[in-house]
């Protein structure tokens, strides 16, 4: 009998830990992230819970649109490395480069026929 109760107790503790992990992850959001990413979070990813993996994925997908201060806060908090942020932000910049345009300059001759 003791074995059944012991196993049930362990299962209950394990289940409690699994339930609490997302809550603990949400509490690890830094003050800087709250301050610098609030607008971007509301604009692009507000359907995802704070501290969730889905939110991290959404912010990564939206990285080209979010403010520089928010990117810096995410890097500072360890949500991504600076190298990752740079790669994600500049991925489209390489694709969108425009060719330089050169206009042909014509000079009018100042010679007059006499």
C-alpha positions as CSV (number, residue, x, y, z in Angstrom):
1,X,0.0,0.0,0.0
2,X,2.8,2.4,0.8
3,X,4.2,2.0,-2.7
4,X,0.9,3.0,-4.3
5,X,0.7,6.2,-2.2
6,X,4.4,6.9,-2.7
7,X,4.1,6.6,-6.5
8,X,0.9,8.7,-6.5
9,X,2.7,11.4,-4.4
10,X,5.6,11.4,-6.8
11,X,3.3,11.7,-9.7
12,X,1.5,14.6,-8.1
13,X,4.7,16.4,-7.4
14,X,5.9,15.9,-10.9
15,X,2.6,17.1,-12.3
16,X,2.8,20.2,-10.1
17,X,6.3,21.0,-11.4
18,X,5.1,20.7,-15.0
19,X,2.2,23.0,-14.3
20,X,4.5,25.6,-12.6
21,X,7.2,25.7,-15.2
22,X,5.4,28.0,-17.6
23,X,4.6,30.3,-14.7
24,X,8.2,30.4,-13.7
25,X,9.3,31.1,-17.3
26,X,6.9,34.0,-17.5
27,X,8.4,35.5,-14.3
28,X,11.9,35.6,-15.9
29,X,10.9,38.4,-18.2
30,X,13.2,41.3,-17.5
31,X,12.1,44.8,-16.6
32,X,13.9,46.0,-19.7
33,X,12.0,43.6,-21.9
34,X,8.7,44.8,-20.4
35,X,9.7,48.4,-21.0
36,X,11.3,48.2,-24.4
37,X,9.2,45.4,-26.0
38,X,5.7,46.2,-24.8
39,X,4.6,48.0,-28.0
40,X,6.1,45.4,-30.3
41,X,4.5,42.6,-28.2
42,X,1.1,44.2,-28.4
43,X,1.4,44.9,-32.1
44,X,2.8,41.6,-33.4
45,X,2.6,38.8,-30.8
46,X,-0.1,39.6,-28.1
47,X,-1.9,36.2,-28.7
48,X,1.0,34.4,-27.1
49,X,1.6,34.0,-23.4
50,X,4.5,35.9,-21.8
51,X,7.6,33.7,-21.5
52,X,6.2,31.0,-23.8
53,X,8.1,29.3,-26.6
54,X,5.4,30.5,-29.0
55,X,6.1,34.1,-28.0
56,X,9.8,33.6,-28.6
57,X,9.1,32.2,-32.0
58,X,6.7,35.0,-32.9
59,X,9.2,37.7,-31.8
60,X,11.9,35.9,-33.9
61,X,9.6,35.9,-36.9
62,X,8.8,39.6,-36.4
63,X,12.4,40.7,-35.6
64,X,12.7,42.8,-38.8
65,X,9.7,44.9,-37.7
66,X,10.4,45.4,-34.0
67,X,12.2,48.3,-32.5
68,X,16.0,48.3,-32.1
69,X,15.5,48.9,-28.3
70,X,13.4,45.7,-28.1
71,X,16.0,43.7,-30.0
72,X,18.6,45.0,-27.6
73,X,16.5,44.0,-24.6
74,X,15.9,40.5,-26.0
75,X,19.7,40.1,-26.6
76,X,20.4,41.4,-23.1
77,X,17.9,39.0,-21.6
78,X,19.5,36.1,-23.4
79,X,16.5,35.4,-25.5
80,X,18.8,35.4,-28.6
81,X,22.4,36.2,-29.3
82,X,23.4,39.4,-31.0
83,X,24.6,37.3,-34.0
84,X,21.2,35.7,-34.3
85,X,19.5,39.0,-34.1
86,X,21.8,40.5,-36.8
87,X,21.2,37.5,-39.1
88,X,17.5,37.7,-38.7
89,X,17.3,41.4,-39.2
90,X,19.5,41.6,-42.2
91,X,18.2,38.5,-44.0
92,X,15.8,40.6,-46.1
93,X,18.1,43.5,-46.5
94,X,20.3,41.4,-48.8
95,X,17.4,40.4,-50.9
96,X,15.9,44.0,-51.3
97,X,19.1,45.7,-52.4
98,X,18.5,48.0,-55.3
99,X,20.9,48.6,-58.1
100,X,22.3,52.0,-58.3
101,X,20.8,54.2,-60.9
102,X,23.0,56.4,-63.0
103,X,21.4,59.2,-64.9
104,X,23.1,60.3,-68.1
105,X,24.2,63.8,-67.8
106,X,24.1,65.8,-71.0
107,X,25.9,69.1,-71.4
108,X,24.6,71.7,-73.8
109,X,27.2,73.1,-76.0
110,X,28.0,76.7,-75.5
111,X,29.1,77.2,-79.1
112,X,26.9,79.5,-81.1
113,X,26.8,79.5,-84.8
114,X,27.8,82.9,-86.3
